[in-house]
C-alpha cells in the first residue's frame, strides 16, 4: 500500500476514534438533559434549539460542507431524542 495512503488512513482512524469518544461524551450529556427535562416536565423535542445549533455550526463550517452539517446533526439529534425517550 502506498505510504501516503496508509498515513492518511491512520489520520482518519485517529479522527474516528476522537469522534466516537466525543459522541459518547455528548450522549452522556444528553442523558443528563433528558433527566432534567423529565424532572421538570419539559418536552424532549426542542426544534428551535436544534436549528440554533445547526445554524451556529454551519457558520463555522467550510462552505463545501455546510449541507453535510444539516444531515449530520439531524441524525445526531434523532439519536439523542431516541436515547432520551428510551430512558423514560
MORA-V346942 format. One record per pair of residues at least 24 apart in sequence whose ideal C-beta (glycine too) atoms are under 10 Angstrom apart, sorted by the first residue. I is the first residue (numbers start at 0). J is the second residue. D is the distance in whole Angstrom. If there is no record, write none. Layout:
[[I;J;D] [I;J;D]]
This chain:
[[22;75;8] [22;78;9] [25;75;8] [25;78;9] [25;79;8] [26;75;9] [26;78;8] [26;79;7] [26;82;6] [26;83;10] [27;82;10] [28;79;9] [29;75;9] [29;76;10] [29;78;8] [29;79;4] [29;80;9] [29;81;10] [29;82;6] [29;83;6] [29;86;9] [30;79;9] [30;82;7] [30;83;7] [30;85;10] [30;86;6] [32;79;8] [32;83;7] [33;79;8] [33;80;9] [33;82;7] [33;83;3] [33;84;8] [33;85;9] [33;86;5] [33;87;8] [34;83;9] [34;86;7] [34;87;10] [36;83;7] [36;87;10] [37;83;8] [37;86;8] [37;87;7] [43;79;9] [43;80;6] [43;81;10] [43;82;10] [43;83;5] [43;84;6] [43;86;10] [43;87;9] [44;76;9] [44;80;6] [44;83;9] [44;84;10] [45;76;9] [45;80;10] [46;76;9] [48;76;9] [49;73;8] [49;75;10] [49;76;5] [49;77;10] [49;79;9] [49;80;9] [52;76;8]]
